[in-house]
Amino acid sequence: MKMEPLCPNFDLLKSSIPTSIPLSSHRFSRLNRGFSKKSSVSILPFASYNHNNNHGHNQAVKKEVPRPQSDGHDLIKSLTKGFVGFAAAATALASVYSDSPAFAESLTVAFPVSRAQEVNTVQRTLVEAWGLIRETFVDPTFNHQDWDLKLQQTMVEMFPLKSADAAYGKIRGMLSTLGDPFTRIISPKEYQSFRIGSDGNLQGVGLFISVEPKSGHLVVLSCIDGSPAARAGIHEGDELIEINGQRLDGVDSEAAAQRLRGQAGTAVTGKYSGSNSSIKEVKLPREVIRLSPISSTVIPHKTPDGRLTKTGYVKLLTFSQTAAIDMENTIQEMENQGVQSYILDLRNNPGGLVKAGLDVARIWLDGNETLVNTVDREGHMSPINMINGHAVTHDPLVVLVNEGSASASEILAGALHDNGRAILVGHKTFGKGKIQSVTELHDGSALFVTVAKYLSPSLHDIDQVGIMPDIQCTPDMLNSPKETLIKDKSSVSSLEADSCVMVAEHELDIQESKGTAS
């Protein structure tokens, strides 16, 4: 998913490469699939790119990612192998060689090197992106196309261009042929904007947006409470059609988010289509928006037998780097206050870092439970298991989900549900069961690549299906004006008017009456 305001928009595996890339012939590792025996196209001037794994100074760049503390089937280990490095020289026949033992043939690719410096820089970025996708993209057929030929064709198309923006457009066009809206490139400026918010602050309008996979349209997942978007009455499910008079056909979520962000005090105009097909144009002021991944409160609750208990309500907004530690601190504080049951609200949480989702699951689970299963490009499934886990609390737990609960939210909900730790209440989740890696490229741009799919611990396929809750509830707010609720959804008065919270409390009563200790 893509958040207009903050951090990663899907389940992301962070990676990085050195910022210094030598300007010399460089070799890449490559996998044994789908190569033509030998091909050659001569176009001058030309550049040379060679593939290899272990050749002295031509050291391949290896992708580094955070590792969840799991067993030998570690997610990162199963998803990341060798990532490519790169360099260019306009001095020899453009060729790509493999001298891996698995290959006896070479692949020669020739293309023209642009004399426009900024375009030439993006050409180099294209080669880097091409190699990353070749090594890691979840579909080894590359959507049943010749990925090597695609590189050559795109380089030729870049040659007459004069600007970096136009060149990046060619890369985006190439990536679109993979048939995966989540595999994409963003420019250096867009990537810097993407990283804004890691400290919990950003300047924008407060929208969470995503590309709906089936339609390709940009839709609103949710609005940040109290943000300009929320105050203007923009709702989840609204389609974002235009920004400042420019149509968004074919624009990805990061590019759209970049247009929505901007200096506080400025404004941006958007055109939205609502659920009833009505179109409205709204001018929104940009503001400094401060985010914490967690909001919480303690709800006094009277059980059916008249006893007064305490229920801890915790809303997780996104799976940022601090989500797990913030969650653990919050739960520990509530335990010290005598809380006896919990409601974890993942509604409209669009996802974030895979590792954060797994770490949050560990707060609630014991033992060596399976948290999620990953399926790599070879079709091999690997479980990610806890190792001697110790839950912070064993109190009864209900998890709230809806159509805006996506990716890492679905990983967490699936882990807690399939291991018998929580009951799910709400509506069917978004249905995004793919995992992306994000790699900063040599020029400061970033490449997002879908590298695996995941299944829940009980092997439920989530992608484009979602997770159906145990109990459905209407999202209507009862006995309180909506305008009041928007101001503070974590307040006790607001939560008492939330029908899904009421259903969750009822389910907690049932668990307690049965003596259920998860």
N, C-alpha and C positions, 0 to 999 in steps of 0.2 A: 504494500500500500504506500501511498505517497502522502506525506503530511506537508501541507503548505508551511507550517511554522517550524517544524523541529525534526531533527535526527532522521535515522533511516526509515524508509517507507515500507520496506518489506522485512521478512526475516533475512537479516544480512549477516554475512561472515566477513568481518573486516580483514583487509589485507593491505599491504603497502609494498612499494618497490623503492630502491634507492633513487634519490633525486638526481644523482649524477650518472649520466649514461655516456659511455665512451663512443666517440664518433669513429668507429672502425667496423670492419666486417664482424658480424656477430652470429653465433649459432644458436638454434632453438631445438629443444627436444620436441618430439611429436609422437602421437600415438598411431598405432598400426591400423588404419582404417581409411578406406575410400580414396587412396591416392592413385592418380594415373601413373603409368609406368614412367613416362617422361613427356614433358610438354615444353615448348619454347616459343616465345613471341619476342621479336626484336624491335624495340622502339627506343630511339635515342633522344636526349641523353637518358641514361639508365642507372639503376641502383642495384646493389647486391645484398642479398639476405641469405644466410646459410643456416641450416639446422644442425645442431649437435648438442650433446649433453655435457661432455667433459673434455674441454680443450683449453687448458691453461688460462690465459688472460681472458679468453672469451667465455667468462663464467655466466651460466644461466642464472637469471634472477629467480629465487625461490620465494613463493608467496608465504607470508607469515600470518597466522590468524590466531585469535584467542582459542584456548582449548578448554572445553567443558571438562570438569573432573568426572570422567566416566571410565568405562572399562576399555578393553583393547579395541573395541569397535568404535573408537572415538569418532565423532562426526567429522571433525576437521581432518583427521587422518584419512578417513574414507573419501573425503571430497576433494582434498587438495594434494596434488602430486607435484610435478614440476611446472612452474610458470615461466613464461618466456621473458627474456631480456631483449634488447634490440639496439641496432645502430645502422647508420646508412652511409653509403659512399657512392657518389655519382661518377664512378671510375671504371666499372667493369660490367660485363653482362649480368643482368639481374637474374639471380638463380637462388633456389632454395634447395639445399642438399640434406639428405638424411644419411648419416653413417652409423645409425644405430644398428646393432646386430640383426634386428628384425627387418632391415631394409637392405636390398642390394641395389635398388634403383635410386635415382635422384629426380627431383621435381624442379624444373626451371620455370621461373616466372619473370617476365620482363615488363617494365612499365616506364613511362616518362616521368622524370623528376621535374617538378615545377620550378621555374626560376623565381617565382614570388616566394619570398622567404617564409611568410606566415602560412602559405599553402603547403610549402615543403615540410614545415614543422608538423602540420596535420597529417601529411602523408606518412611521416614517420610514426605518428600516433596510430594511424590506420594499421600499419604492419604489427604494431604492438598489440592492438585490440584483436586483430585477426588471429594472432598466435594464441592469445589467452582463450579465445573462444574455441579454437581448434583443440586445445588441451582439455577444456573443462566443461563445455556446453553439454547440458543434459541429454540432448538428442544427437547421437553420434552421426546421424545421416545429415545433420544441418538442414532439416526440413526437406530432405531428399533433393538437395542441390549440390553442385560442385563448389565447395567453399573456396578452393584455391583459385578457380576461375573467377569467382566473385571478387576476390582481392584484385586481380588483374584488371577486371572491367571497371571497378571503382577507381583505381588509380588513373586509368585513362580518362575517366569522367572528371577527375579532379584537375587534370593537367591545365586546362584553359582557365580555371577559376582564378579570381584575383583576391578573394578575402577568405579568412579563416572560417567565418560564419558559414559561408557557402560550402566550404570543404567539410565542416562538421555535418552539414546537411546531407552530404553524400554518404558519410559514414552511417548516419541514422537511417538513410534509405537502404543501405546494405544490411544493417541489422534487422530492419523490418522484414526482410525476406526470410528470417528464421522462424517467423510465425509465433514469436513469444514477446508479448508486450513488456515483459519485465526485464528483458535483456536490452540494454540501451547504453548510450554514452551521453555524458553531460560535459559541457565546456568547463574550462578552468573557473570562469566567473560563476557559473551555475554550481560547481562543486563547492566553492567557497561559501556560497549562500546555503547550500545543502548542509554544510557543517555548522553553520550558525545555529545557535540554540543548544549546543552541547552543554552550556553552562546554565540552561534554563531560561535564557532571555533571547528574544528575537524582535524584529520589527516587521509587522505585517498586519493582516486582518483577522487571523485566528481560524483559518479553515483547514480541515483535514480532507484531502482530495485523493482520488484514485482513478485509474483507468479501469472501467468495467470490461473485463476480458472479452465477453461475448459481443458487445456492441462497439467497443473501442471508444466509448464516450467518457468524458471526464465527469465524475459524479462526486458529490459531497458526502463524505463518510460521517462527519460530525463537525460541530463548531466548538471552539474553546469557550467555556463558561465566561460570560462577561465581556467577551471580545466584540469588536465592531461587527463581525459577521453574525454572532448570536443576537446582538441587540437589533440588527436589521431584519431579523426574522428568517434568515436562511436556514433551511432544514436539511437533515440527512436525506439522501436520495435525490436532491435537486441536481439537475444537470447544469454544468458550467459551460455556456455556449460561447461567450465573447469576453475578452478583457480589453478595456479601453478601445472598444470598437473593432478589435481584431478577432476574427473567427479562430476557433481552436481546433478545427478539423485537422487530425493527424498530429496534434501537439501532445507530447507526453506530459505526465504529471509533474515531473521536475521542472520542465520548461514553463509550464503554467504557474507552478508555485513561485518560480523566479519572478514572473511578471506581477504576481500579487504582493510579493514582499517589496519593501522599500523604506525609505527614511521616515521615521515617525513625524507626523505633521503634514505629510503629503496624503493624497487620496488616490484611489483606483476605482474605476467603474467596471462592474461586471454585469453580464446578462445571464439570467438563470431561467431554466424551465422547471416548473414544479411538477408534483405528482399528478396534478389535474391538467397538465399540458399548458398551463398558463405561463406566459413569459413576463418576467419583470426585470427591470434594469435598476441596479442599486449602486449608488456611489458610497464607498466605504472609506473612512479615514484610516490611515495606518497608524498603529500605536506600538509602543514597547509592550510586549506581552511576556509576562513572567510565568514560567511553568514549573510545576513540580510534578514528577510522575505519579504521585500519590496524594489523594485527599482521604480523610478518614474522620470518623466520629463514633462515639459509643451510643447505642440506642437502648434506652431502658425498655424492657419488654416484660409483660405479664403473661405467664403461661396459663394454659386452660385451667390448671388447678389452683390458680391465684397467686402463685409465687412470682416475685419480681426478680428478673434476671437481666443480664447485660449482654447485648449482641454487638460485636465489633463490625462496623461497616467500613470496608476499604475499597476505594475506587482506584484502579490502576489505569492511567491515561495512555501510557506508551511504554515500550520496553527499551528504555534508555540504559546507558551504562550504569546508572546509579539505582535502577529500579529494584534490584534484588536486595541490596543493602538497606535501602529506604524501607522496603517491605518488611524485612526482618526486624528493623528497629521499631517500626510501627506495631507489629504483632507483639513484640516483647513488651512494649509499653502497655498495650492493652491487656496482656496477661497479668502484668503487675497491678492493673486496675480491677482485676477480677472478672474480666470478660469470659463468658462461658460458651459462646458460639460465634460463628463468623459468617459474613456475607462478603464475598469477593466479587466486585462489579467490574466485568470486562466489557461491558456494552460500549460500542463505538471506539474500542481500542484497536487501532489499525495495524498494530504489530511493532516491529523494530528488530532488535538484535536477537538472534537465535539463542545465544548464550544467556542473555538476560532471562528469556522465557524458561530455559532449563534451570537456571539458578533459582528462580522464583518457585518452580515446582518442588525443588529440593527442600524449601522451607516447610512444606506441608507433608512431605512423604518420608517414610522410614525404609530401611533395608536396602535391597538391591533391585528395586523396581525398574522396569523399563519406562523411560520417559517418552521416547518417540523412536520410530524406525525410519531410517533413511534408505532411499533407493538410488543408486548411482547410475551413471550413463550406461553401464554394462547390464543393468537390471539386477545387480546384486543388492540384497537388503541387509542392513546392519542395524541392530538395536543399539540405542544409547542408554546405558544403565547407570543407575546410581551405584555407589560403592559404600556400603555400610552407612547409609543415610540416617540422620536423626532429626525428626521434625521438631520445629519450635513449639508446636501445640498439636494435641490430638482432639481438640474440641470439634464438634460437628461443624460442617462447612457446606454452604450453598454457593455456587458460582452463577452469576448472571451473565447471559450472553445475548447478542442480537445480530442483525444483519451487518452491523458495523464492526463486529468482532472478527478480526482477520489475522492470518498468518501466525505470528508468535502467540496471539491470544488463543488461536485454535490449538496450537501445540500444547499450551498450558492447560486449557480446558480438557483436551483429550487425555492428557497425562493424569489429571486429578480424577476425571470421571472413570476412565478405563481401569484405574487401580483401586476403584472403590472408595476413594477418599472424599468425593464431593458429588452432590446432586446438581445437575444443570437445570436452570430455570430461565425461560425467556423465549427467544425465537431462533430459528436456524441461523447459523453463522455464515459469514461471507463466502467461504469456500476457496481459500488460496493455500494449496498444499505444495508450493514450490519454494525452494531456498535459493537466494542469490548470494554471490560473493561480490564485494565491491573493492576495486583496485584503483589506487591513484596512479595515473600514467605519468610518463616522463615530463609532459608539458603542463601538468597540474589539472588535466581533465580526469574524469573517473569513468570506469567501465563497470556496469552492473551485468553480471552473467548468471543466468539460472543454471545451477550446477547439480541440483538433485531435487527429488520430490520426497515428501515424507508421508508416512502413514502413522495413525495413532497406535498406542501400545497394543490394542486389540486388532490391528491391521485394517482399520477403517480408512478408506481413501477419502481425503478431505477435499482435494482439488476439484473445483467447480461443483462440488457436492455440499460441502459444509458439514457441520455437526448439528444434529437435531437434539434439542434439550429433552430431558426427561419429562418436564412439565412446561407447557406453554403458558404465557401470560400476556395480557394486553399491555401495551406501553403507556396507556392513558394515566394521567395524573388525576387523582381523586381529591375532591374537597379543597382544592387550592388553585388560585389563578395561575396560569402558566407563566405569566410575567414575573411573579414572585419566585417561582421555582427556579427560573433561569439564573437568578442572582447567586444562589448558593444551593446546589443540588446535594451537598453533603450535610446540610443542616438537618437536625432531627425532624423538624416540622415538615420539611420538604420530603424527606424519606418516608414519613408516615403517610404521605399522600401518593406515594409511588406504588402502584398495584403490584409490580413485580417484587418489590421489597416485602410487601405484605404476604405474597405467596411464599417467598423465601422464609420468612419468619414462621409461617405455618409448617413448612417442611422441617424446619429446625425443631419445632415443638414435637413433631412426629418422631424425629430421630432420637430426641432426648427421652421420650416416653418409651421407646423401644430399647433404651440403654445403649444406643449406638455410639461407640467411640471409634472414630475413623483412625 
